[in-house]
Amino acid sequence: MAHLLQTSFLPSSPCLRANPDRSSSSSSPMVQISRQRSKTGGVVQAKIREIFMPALSSTMTEGKIVSWVKSEGEKLAKGESVVVVESDKADMDVETFYDGYLAAIMVEEGGVAAVGSAIALLAETEDEIEAARSKAAGSSSSASSSPAAASTAADPIPAEITAPLAASAPIAVTPVPKLASAVHPASDGGKRVVASPYAKKLAKELKVDLAAIAVSGPLGRIVAKDVEAAAAAPAPVAAATIAAPPPAASPNVELGTVVPFTTMQGAVSRNMLESLSVPTFRVGYTITTDALDALYKKIKSKGVTMTALLAKATALALAKHPVVNSSCRDGNSFTYNSSINIAVAVAIDGGLITPVLQDADKSDIYSMSRKWKELVDKARAKQLQPHEYNTGTFTLSNLGMFGVDRFDAILPPGTGAIMAVGASQPTAVGTKDGRIGIKNQMQVNVTADHRVIYGADLAAFLQTLSKIIEDPKDLTF
């Protein structure tokens, strides 16, 4: 789902003014200089819009320019993608509501800008491009010479001043070098290749590996003609391209270096600090998984994942214990959520994200497994849309695949509980008749908001979850 840049007309003031920040990703702010009357009564014909960094999620405070889909001077049509922005959660195409010309790019690819700050200028006509470029150059020089341009994000600068200054002030990041390789300079160690939206679509249709394409686009961005050329090239040529890894792709890290947070890591850091303000407690439980393991082996060939089975079992248990699916956001009340949306933590390159299986109690296990695979693929490609990662009502964190037998999880802000799932392991247990037997068991630990969820609530929920997992016949309905 593309996100649109909006504009706000300024009726008479000659000053730029940013729209108020909005958490909705579909209402990205943008400022427009409207036609105004000069002091002599004449009409100033220039109409130049100032494109602002959009807010693509409720937690986003700044964004990184992954790539400009359009180049300076190119004509834009309403609804066309202009720029790809990396938010704290995903990469998203940003479209424009207006026809015009991309007159001046103020934040280059790889640069970072605060939400609400200008990143480019849009001219209404081709004749106004030079005027827009002059304005961008003047704005950049004035911001560079102003002491306010050196202010940090923590400085108490009014929003009306911050937005225009942040637009043109030098970005405090290491400049991205131009590489003579098929790796985009904004990629993380060569692991992520950036291409235009149409090039990505074309590559999927033609079954072309983007990582193996020789690039001709600006700053190493893959464009459609690169994909077409790769598709038409003989196989040996493509193999030669893959066999020559770029120097930047080294997996080694330089010890002793200081590495700034990525956008996503910064968001995770802020969320973790916010979690410390919530009074939490933890309850553990041991669940026998023999029946669940047998079911998984039986239906695994049909595309069912263990993650989907655990999410389905959790959702069915939550349906019987709605207080565990509730949330407290204001400290004065809590909400019984109408939907059971299971968020599952996924480690991705440079961070952590929680794709959401919505209405997990109502979805069948096969559809849920297909949906989960789709969400993981999108998460690793940084293409998740906001509703696919910020609508969870209960979170699962599973480290069992790494052999971890137990751990505690930190409660995500805005939710009531998170369950940490360990590995299922053969365990010697005593039976009711006094004998010793071997059963597969796993440890689960639930961290909950003690303002709304109490120990008895979690104990009852875990008992129900254990019964569902130990007799999983309802999971396939």
C-alpha positions as CSV (number, residue, x, y, z in Angstrom):
1,M,0.0,0.0,0.0
2,A,1.6,3.2,-1.1
3,H,1.6,6.3,1.1
4,L,0.6,9.6,-0.3
5,L,2.2,13.0,0.2
6,Q,-0.4,15.7,1.0
7,T,-0.2,19.5,0.8
8,S,-1.6,22.4,2.7
9,F,-2.3,25.7,1.1
10,L,-1.0,28.8,2.9
11,P,-3.5,31.5,2.1
12,S,-1.5,34.7,2.7
13,S,1.6,34.2,4.9
14,P,4.9,34.2,3.0
15,C,6.5,31.9,5.5
16,L,6.6,28.1,5.2
17,R,4.6,26.2,7.7
18,A,4.4,22.5,8.2
19,N,1.2,20.6,8.8
20,P,0.8,19.2,12.3
21,D,2.4,15.7,12.6
22,R,0.0,12.8,12.2
23,S,0.5,9.2,13.2
24,S,-1.4,7.9,10.2
25,S,1.0,6.9,7.4
26,S,-1.6,8.0,4.8
27,S,-1.5,11.6,5.9
28,S,2.1,12.5,5.2
29,P,2.8,16.3,5.6
30,M,3.8,18.6,2.8
31,V,3.9,22.4,2.6
32,Q,2.9,24.5,-0.4
33,I,3.8,28.1,-1.3
34,S,0.6,29.4,-2.8
35,R,0.1,32.2,-5.3
36,Q,0.4,35.4,-3.4
37,R,0.0,39.1,-4.2
38,S,3.1,41.2,-4.1
39,K,3.4,44.6,-2.4
40,T,2.7,46.3,-5.7
41,G,-0.5,44.3,-6.2
42,G,0.9,41.9,-8.9
43,V,0.4,38.2,-8.8
44,V,3.4,35.9,-8.1
45,Q,2.8,33.0,-10.5
46,A,5.4,30.6,-9.0
47,K,3.8,27.7,-7.2
48,I,6.4,25.5,-5.5
49,R,5.5,22.7,-3.1
50,E,7.9,21.6,-0.4
51,I,7.8,17.8,0.0
52,F,8.2,16.7,3.6
53,M,9.4,13.5,5.2
54,P,6.1,11.6,5.8
55,A,5.2,9.8,9.1
56,L,4.9,6.2,8.0
57,S,4.1,4.8,11.4
58,S,3.0,6.1,14.8
59,T,6.5,5.6,16.3
60,M,8.5,7.1,13.4
61,T,10.5,10.2,14.2
62,E,12.8,10.2,11.3
63,G,13.2,8.5,8.0
64,K,16.0,7.5,5.7
65,I,15.9,8.1,1.9
66,V,16.5,4.6,0.4
67,S,16.1,5.8,-3.2
68,W,14.6,8.5,-5.3
69,V,12.4,6.9,-7.9
70,K,12.3,10.1,-9.9
71,S,15.3,12.3,-10.8
72,E,15.5,16.1,-10.7
73,G,13.7,17.7,-13.6
74,E,11.4,14.7,-14.2
75,K,7.7,15.2,-14.6
76,L,5.4,13.7,-12.0
77,A,1.8,12.6,-12.3
78,K,-0.6,12.3,-9.4
79,G,-0.3,8.9,-7.8
80,E,3.3,8.2,-9.0
81,S,6.0,7.0,-6.7
82,V,8.5,9.7,-6.0
83,V,10.8,8.3,-3.3
84,V,11.3,5.1,-1.2
85,V,11.6,5.9,2.5
86,E,13.0,3.6,5.2
87,S,10.9,4.1,8.4
88,D,11.6,2.5,11.7
89,K,9.8,-0.7,10.5
90,A,9.9,-1.0,6.7
91,D,10.7,0.5,3.3
92,M,7.7,2.2,1.7
93,D,7.0,3.8,-1.7
94,V,5.8,7.4,-1.2
95,E,3.5,8.8,-3.9
96,T,2.4,12.4,-4.7
97,F,-1.1,13.8,-4.8
98,Y,-0.1,16.5,-7.4
99,D,1.2,16.8,-10.9
100,G,4.4,18.8,-11.4
101,Y,8.1,18.5,-11.7
102,L,10.6,17.2,-9.2
103,A,12.6,20.4,-9.1
104,A,15.2,19.9,-6.3
105,I,16.2,17.0,-4.1
106,M,17.2,18.4,-0.7
107,V,18.1,15.1,1.0
108,E,20.1,12.7,-1.1
109,E,19.8,8.9,-1.1
110,G,21.2,7.5,2.2
111,G,20.4,10.7,4.0
112,V,18.2,10.9,7.1
113,A,15.6,13.6,7.8
114,A,13.2,14.2,10.7
115,V,9.5,13.6,10.1
116,G,8.0,16.9,8.9
117,S,11.2,18.2,7.5
118,A,11.5,19.1,3.8
119,I,13.3,16.6,1.5
120,A,12.5,18.0,-2.0
121,L,10.8,20.8,-3.9
122,L,8.0,20.2,-6.4
123,A,7.4,22.8,-9.1
124,E,4.1,23.2,-10.8
125,T,5.5,24.0,-14.2
126,E,8.8,23.4,-16.0
127,D,9.5,27.1,-16.1
128,E,9.5,27.2,-12.3
129,I,12.2,24.5,-11.8
130,E,15.1,27.0,-11.8
131,A,13.2,29.2,-9.2
132,A,12.7,26.1,-7.0
133,R,16.4,25.1,-7.3
134,S,17.5,28.6,-6.4
135,K,15.2,28.5,-3.4
136,A,16.6,25.1,-2.3
137,A,20.2,26.4,-2.6
138,G,19.3,29.5,-0.6
139,S,17.6,27.6,2.0
140,S,20.5,25.2,2.3
141,S,23.1,28.0,2.7
142,S,21.0,29.9,5.2
143,A,20.5,26.8,7.3
144,S,24.2,25.9,7.2
145,S,25.2,29.3,8.5
146,S,22.6,29.4,11.2
147,P,23.5,28.2,14.7
148,A,20.1,26.5,15.0
149,A,21.1,24.1,12.2
150,A,23.5,22.4,14.6
151,S,20.9,21.8,17.3
152,T,20.2,18.2,18.3
153,A,16.9,16.4,18.4
154,A,16.8,17.0,22.2
155,D,16.9,20.8,21.9
156,P,13.6,22.5,22.7
157,I,13.1,24.1,19.3
158,P,9.6,25.1,18.3
159,A,8.0,22.9,15.6
160,E,7.6,25.9,13.2
161,I,11.3,26.4,13.2
162,T,12.5,22.8,13.3
163,A,10.7,21.7,10.2
164,P,12.3,24.1,7.7
165,L,15.7,24.0,9.3
166,A,15.9,20.2,9.4
167,A,15.0,20.1,5.7
168,S,18.2,21.7,4.5
169,A,20.7,21.3,7.4
170,P,23.6,18.9,6.8
171,I,22.6,15.4,7.8
172,A,24.7,14.0,10.6
173,V,25.5,10.7,9.0
174,T,28.5,9.3,7.2
175,P,28.2,10.1,3.4
176,V,27.5,7.1,1.3
177,P,30.2,6.4,-1.2
178,K,29.4,5.6,-4.8
179,L,30.4,2.0,-5.6
180,A,31.2,0.7,-9.0
181,S,29.2,-2.5,-8.3
182,A,25.8,-3.9,-8.4
183,V,25.3,-3.1,-4.7
184,H,23.3,0.0,-3.8
185,P,25.3,2.3,-1.6
186,A,22.4,2.5,0.9
187,S,22.4,-1.3,1.3
188,D,23.5,-2.8,4.6
189,G,26.8,-4.5,3.8
190,G,25.6,-5.5,0.4
191,K,22.7,-7.6,1.8
192,R,19.9,-5.4,0.6
193,V,19.6,-4.2,-3.0
194,V,17.5,-1.1,-3.8
195,A,15.5,-1.0,-7.0
196,S,12.6,1.1,-8.3
197,P,9.1,-0.3,-7.7
198,Y,8.6,-1.1,-11.3
199,A,12.0,-2.9,-11.5
200,K,11.1,-5.0,-8.5
201,K,7.8,-6.0,-10.1
202,L,9.5,-6.7,-13.4
203,A,12.2,-8.8,-11.8
204,K,9.5,-10.9,-10.1
205,E,7.7,-11.5,-13.4
206,L,10.9,-12.4,-15.3
207,K,12.3,-14.4,-12.3
208,V,15.5,-12.3,-12.2
209,D,17.6,-12.1,-9.1
210,L,18.0,-8.4,-8.2
211,A,21.3,-9.1,-6.4
212,A,22.8,-10.4,-9.7
213,I,21.9,-7.4,-11.8
214,A,24.5,-4.9,-13.1
215,V,23.2,-1.4,-12.3
216,S,22.9,1.7,-14.5
217,G,20.5,3.8,-12.4
218,P,21.5,6.8,-10.3
219,L,23.6,6.0,-7.2
220,G,23.4,2.3,-8.0
221,R,19.6,2.0,-8.1
222,I,18.3,-0.8,-10.2
223,V,15.8,0.4,-12.9
224,A,13.6,-1.5,-15.3
225,K,16.1,-1.6,-18.2
226,D,18.7,-3.3,-15.9
227,V,16.2,-6.1,-15.2
228,E,15.3,-6.5,-18.9
229,A,19.0,-6.6,-19.8
230,A,19.7,-9.2,-17.1
231,A,16.7,-11.3,-18.3
232,A,18.1,-11.3,-21.9
233,A,21.7,-12.0,-20.9
234,P,23.1,-15.6,-21.3
235,A,23.3,-17.7,-18.1
236,P,27.2,-17.6,-17.9
237,V,27.2,-13.9,-17.8
238,A,24.7,-13.8,-14.8
239,A,26.8,-16.5,-13.0
240,A,29.9,-14.4,-13.5
241,T,28.2,-11.4,-11.9
242,I,27.2,-13.4,-8.9
243,A,30.6,-14.9,-8.5
244,A,32.2,-11.5,-8.1
245,P,31.0,-10.3,-4.6
246,P,31.5,-6.6,-3.9
247,P,34.1,-5.6,-1.3
248,A,31.4,-4.2,1.0
249,A,29.8,-7.6,1.4
250,S,32.4,-8.8,4.0
251,P,30.7,-10.4,7.0
252,N,33.5,-9.4,9.3
253,V,33.0,-6.6,11.9
254,E,35.8,-4.2,12.9
255,L,36.3,-4.6,16.6
256,G,36.5,-1.4,18.6
257,T,34.4,0.7,16.3
258,V,31.4,2.7,17.4
259,V,28.3,2.0,15.2
260,P,25.3,4.2,15.4
261,F,21.8,2.7,15.6
262,T,19.9,2.0,12.4
263,T,16.5,3.6,12.2
264,M,14.9,0.3,13.3
265,Q,17.4,-0.2,16.1
266,G,16.6,3.3,17.4
267,A,12.9,2.5,17.4
268,V,13.5,-0.8,19.3
269,S,15.6,1.1,21.8
270,R,12.8,3.7,22.4
271,N,10.2,0.9,22.8
272,M,12.3,-1.0,25.3
273,L,12.8,2.1,27.4
274,E,9.1,2.8,27.3
275,S,8.4,-0.8,28.5
276,L,10.3,-0.1,31.7
277,S,7.5,2.2,32.8
278,V,5.0,-0.7,32.9
279,P,4.7,-2.8,36.1
280,T,5.2,-6.4,34.8
281,F,5.3,-9.8,36.3
282,R,6.1,-13.3,34.9
283,V,4.5,-16.7,35.1
284,G,6.1,-19.9,33.7
285,Y,4.5,-23.2,32.7
286,T,5.6,-26.6,31.4
287,I,3.6,-28.0,28.5
288,T,3.8,-31.6,27.1
289,T,4.1,-31.4,23.3
290,D,4.0,-35.0,22.2
291,A,0.6,-34.7,20.5
292,L,1.4,-31.3,18.9
293,D,4.7,-32.7,17.6
294,A,2.8,-35.6,16.0
295,L,0.3,-33.3,14.5
296,Y,3.0,-31.1,13.0
297,K,4.8,-34.1,11.4
298,K,1.5,-35.2,9.9
299,I,0.5,-31.8,8.3
300,K,4.0,-30.2,7.7
301,S,4.0,-31.4,4.1
302,K,0.9,-29.3,3.5
303,G,2.8,-26.1,4.3
304,V,1.8,-25.8,8.0
305,T,4.4,-24.2,10.2
306,M,5.0,-24.7,13.9
307,T,4.7,-20.9,14.4
308,A,1.1,-21.1,12.9
309,L,0.2,-24.0,15.2
310,L,1.5,-22.1,18.3
311,A,-0.3,-18.9,17.2
312,K,-3.5,-20.8,16.6
313,A,-3.4,-22.6,20.0
314,T,-2.6,-19.3,21.7
315,A,-5.5,-17.5,20.0
316,L,-8.0,-20.2,21.0
317,A,-6.8,-19.9,24.6
318,L,-7.1,-16.1,24.5
319,A,-10.7,-16.4,23.2
320,K,-11.5,-18.0,26.6
321,H,-9.5,-15.5,28.6
322,P,-10.1,-12.1,27.1
323,V,-8.5,-10.2,29.9
324,V,-5.1,-11.6,28.8
325,N,-5.8,-10.2,25.4
326,S,-6.6,-6.7,26.8
327,S,-4.3,-3.6,26.9
328,C,-3.8,-0.5,29.0
329,R,-2.6,2.6,27.2
330,D,-3.5,5.6,29.5
331,G,-3.0,4.2,32.9
332,N,-6.6,4.8,33.9
333,S,-8.5,2.1,31.9
334,F,-8.0,-1.0,29.8
335,T,-9.5,-2.2,26.6
336,Y,-11.0,-5.7,25.9
337,N,-9.7,-6.0,22.3
338,S,-12.4,-7.1,19.9
339,S,-9.9,-9.0,17.7
340,I,-7.3,-11.6,18.6
341,N,-4.2,-10.6,16.6
342,I,-1.1,-12.6,17.3
343,A,2.2,-10.7,16.8
344,V,5.2,-12.9,16.4
345,A,8.7,-11.6,16.9
346,V,11.0,-12.0,13.8
347,A,14.7,-11.2,13.8
348,I,15.7,-9.4,10.6
349,D,18.9,-7.8,9.4
350,G,19.6,-4.8,11.6
351,G,16.6,-5.2,14.0
352,L,13.5,-6.9,15.2
353,I,9.9,-6.7,14.0
354,T,6.6,-8.4,14.9
355,P,4.4,-9.3,11.9
356,V,0.8,-9.8,12.9
357,L,-1.5,-12.8,12.2
358,Q,-4.9,-11.0,12.4
359,D,-8.0,-12.8,13.7
360,A,-5.9,-15.9,14.5
361,D,-8.7,-17.5,16.4
362,K,-10.9,-17.5,13.3
363,S,-8.4,-18.4,10.6
364,D,-7.8,-22.0,9.6
365,I,-4.3,-23.4,10.1
366,Y,-3.5,-23.7,6.4
367,S,-4.4,-20.1,5.5
368,M,-2.6,-18.9,8.6
369,S,0.6,-20.8,7.6
370,R,0.5,-19.3,4.1
371,K,-0.1,-15.8,5.5
372,W,2.8,-16.3,7.9
373,K,5.2,-17.2,5.2
374,E,4.1,-14.1,3.2
375,L,4.6,-11.9,6.2
376,V,8.1,-13.2,7.0
377,D,9.1,-12.7,3.3
378,K,7.8,-9.1,3.4
379,A,9.4,-8.4,6.8
380,R,12.9,-9.5,5.6
381,A,12.4,-7.4,2.4
382,K,11.3,-4.5,4.7
383,Q,8.0,-4.3,2.8
384,L,5.5,-4.7,5.7
385,Q,2.7,-2.2,5.8
386,P,1.8,-0.6,9.1
387,H,-1.3,-2.7,9.7
388,E,0.8,-5.8,9.3
389,Y,3.1,-5.0,12.2
390,N,1.4,-2.6,14.6
391,T,-2.0,-4.2,15.3
392,G,-1.0,-7.0,17.6
393,T,-2.9,-7.6,20.8
394,F,-0.7,-10.5,22.1
395,T,2.9,-11.3,21.2
396,L,4.8,-14.6,20.8
397,S,8.6,-14.8,20.9
398,N,10.0,-18.2,20.0
399,L,13.7,-19.1,20.5
400,G,13.0,-22.8,20.5
401,M,14.5,-23.3,17.1
402,F,17.9,-22.2,18.5
403,G,17.8,-24.8,21.3
404,V,16.9,-22.2,24.0
405,D,14.9,-24.0,26.7
406,R,13.6,-20.9,28.6
407,F,13.8,-17.1,28.6
408,D,11.9,-14.0,29.5
409,A,10.5,-11.5,27.0
410,I,10.1,-7.8,27.4
411,L,6.5,-6.5,27.1
412,P,5.9,-4.5,23.9
413,P,4.3,-1.1,24.7
414,G,0.5,-0.9,24.2
415,T,-0.1,-4.7,24.7
416,G,-1.1,-6.7,27.8
417,A,1.1,-9.8,27.5
418,I,3.9,-11.5,25.6
419,M,4.8,-15.2,25.8
420,A,8.3,-16.6,25.5
421,V,8.4,-20.1,24.0
422,G,11.4,-22.4,24.5
423,A,12.4,-25.6,22.7
424,S,10.5,-28.8,23.1
425,Q,12.9,-31.4,24.6
426,P,12.7,-35.0,25.8
427,T,12.3,-35.0,29.5
428,A,12.1,-37.7,32.1
429,V,8.8,-37.3,34.0
430,G,7.0,-39.3,36.7
431,T,3.6,-40.8,35.8
432,K,0.6,-41.0,38.1
433,D,1.2,-44.7,38.7
434,G,4.7,-44.0,40.0
435,R,6.7,-44.9,36.9
436,I,9.3,-42.9,35.0
437,G,8.6,-42.0,31.4
438,I,9.9,-39.8,28.6
439,K,7.8,-36.9,27.3
440,N,8.6,-34.0,25.0
441,Q,8.0,-30.8,27.0
442,M,8.5,-27.1,26.4
443,Q,8.7,-24.2,28.8
444,V,6.7,-21.0,28.3
445,N,7.0,-17.8,30.2
446,V,4.4,-15.1,30.0
447,T,5.3,-11.4,30.8
448,A,2.2,-9.4,31.6
449,D,1.0,-5.9,32.5
450,H,0.1,-6.2,36.2
451,R,-2.2,-3.2,36.1
452,V,-4.8,-5.2,34.2
453,I,-3.7,-8.9,34.3
454,Y,-3.2,-10.7,37.6
455,G,-1.5,-14.0,38.5
456,A,-4.7,-16.0,38.5
457,D,-5.6,-14.7,35.0
458,L,-2.3,-16.0,33.6
459,A,-2.5,-19.3,35.5
460,A,-6.0,-20.0,34.1
461,F,-4.9,-18.9,30.5
462,L,-1.8,-21.2,30.7
463,Q,-3.9,-24.2,31.9
464,T,-6.2,-23.7,28.9
465,L,-3.3,-23.4,26.5
466,S,-1.7,-26.5,27.9
467,K,-4.9,-28.5,27.3
468,I,-5.2,-27.3,23.7
469,I,-1.6,-28.2,22.9
470,E,-1.8,-31.6,24.6
471,D,-5.0,-32.4,22.7
472,P,-4.6,-30.4,19.5
473,K,-7.6,-31.7,17.6
474,D,-9.2,-28.2,17.4
475,L,-6.2,-26.6,15.7
476,T,-7.0,-28.1,12.3
477,F,-10.6,-27.0,12.2
